[in-house]
């Protein structure tokens, strides 16, 4: 192998230009966008869409914790509506169909999980035989909100290229809220 030209072989070379990406060497560098650019209004819409329901649940549980879990309370309705509407608004900010679908479901799932975790952490009770009222209301609101987020995720991608973000959020949000409000009483019927 002493007569082989190593420059034609694959693998690392000793050329210092190999440490620089090809796009930099060719002069076509585009600086990446900051993924956490909080100066854009749509970033705030997504953040509030995902965190609105958990923040509302935390405020409700800290100020006036529920005493029972027999019927849905006004706070349960508000958390479910905030979760469903927030997920639809977060998904409406996305630029293509796949991201709108996934963004709606991800925002709803994130909001539901964090709302349940807030109920679990703030309940302070040991969850041995039965769930505390806080956890019960948080779980019911999370399930109802996710029930509303599913049709919003299906409808959201339909108007990605035709409608504005506001129109997509209004359509998805109204459907999501209506389904969540319809589903919540069934979760307490059992």
N, C-alpha and C positions, 0 to 999 in steps of 0.2 A: 504494500500500500504506500510505499514511499514515493511512487511516481504519480499519485492521484492528485488532481487539483481540488483542494478543499473548498474553494469558493463556489463550486457547483453543487456541493453536497448540502442536503437539508440539515437544519440544526442551528445552534447559536454560532454567531461569527464574532470576530473581534472588531467589526466596524462600529464606531460610535454612533453612526446614523441609525443603526438597527434598534437603538434604545428609544428613538423618537417615533411616534406613530406615523403611519404612512400619510394620513391626512394632513399632518403638520408639515411633513416634508414636501407635499405637493402644494401647500399654500392654501388649502380650502378648509381652514379651521373655523368652525362656528362655535362660539362659546355656549356651553350648556345653560339651560334655564335653571334658575334656582327652584328646586321642588317645593320649597317652603317660602314662596314669595307672598308675604302677607299684605302687600300693598294692593293686590288685585281683589276686587269685590267678590268675585266668584269663589275665591278661596275661603272667604268668610261665610259665604252661603253654605259651602260644603261642611265647614267646621261646625256651624250652628245646626245644620241638618243632622249631623251625626251626634252632637253633644247636647242638643236642646232637650230631648227627653230625659237623659240621665241627670242633667242639671235641674230640671223641673222636679224630677222624682226626689233628688237630694233635698231640695228646698222644701218640698211637701213633707218628707219624712222627718226633717229637722224641726220644722215649725209646728206641724200638727199631725203627728203619726196616727195612722188608722188604728182603731181599737178592735175592729172585727173584720172578717173577710167573707161575710155572707152575701153582700151585694156590692156592685161596683160603686165606688164613691166618686165625687167630682174630680178628685185628684187622679183617680184611675183613668177616667175619661180623658182628662187633659194630657196625661203621659202617653196614652195610646194614640191620641190625635197628633201630638207633637212628634211622636216616633214615625207614624205613617207619613205625615206631611213633610217632615224633615228628610226622610229617605227619598221621597219623590223629588224634593227640591235639590238634594245632593246629586241625584242621578241626572236631573235635567241640565246640569252644568257641563256634562260631558259632551265631547265633540263628535263621537261616532256611536253607532248603534250598539256594538258590543260593550263599549265602556259605559254607555248609558244604562244598559241592562245590568251589568255587573256592579256599577256604582250604586244603583238603587238598592240592589239586594245587599251589598256589602255595608252600606250606610245603615240600612234597617237592622241588619244582624248585629252590627257593632253597637248601635244604640240600644237594642233589646238586651244584649249581653251585659252592657255596662249598667243599664237600669236595674237588671236583676242583681248584679254585683253590689250596686248601691243599696238595694233593699236587704241584701244579705249582710253587708257590713254594718249598716245602721240599725239593724234589728236588735243586735246585742243579745238576743235569746239563743239558747242552744236549740238547734233544729233536730231533735231526737225523734219524737213521734209524729209531730205535726209542724207544718211551716208556720212561722209567725205571720201576723196580718200584713206587715210590710212586705215580706217576701212574696206572699200570695198576691197582693195587689201589683207588685212590680212584675211578677211572672205573667199575670193576666194581661197587664198593659203591654208587655213585650210581645206576647203571643198575638194579641189583637193588632198591634202595630205592624208586626211582620205579616199578618194575614192581609193587611191593607197594602203593604209594600210589594207583595207579589204581583197583583194586577197593575200596579204603577210601573213595575219593572217591565212588564209585557207591553204596556201602552207607551212608555217613555221613548223607546227607540223608533217608534213609527214616524215621528215628526222631526227627527234630528236635523235633517237638511232643509226642511220646509218651514219650520216654525222657530220663533225666537225662544230663548231660554225661559222667559217669563211665561209664554203660552204653554210650553211643555211642562213647566213646574205647576201651573194652574190646573192643567188637565190631569196630570198624574197625581197631584196633591188632592184634588177634589175626589177622584176615584178612590185613592188610598184612604182618605179620611172617611168616606162613606162606607167602605168595606170594614174598616176598623171599628166604626161605631156600630155597624150591624153585627159584627162578630163578638164584641165584648160581652153582651148579655148571655150568650150561649156558654161562655166560659164560667159563669157563676151559676148556671142553671143546675148543674149536677149536684 
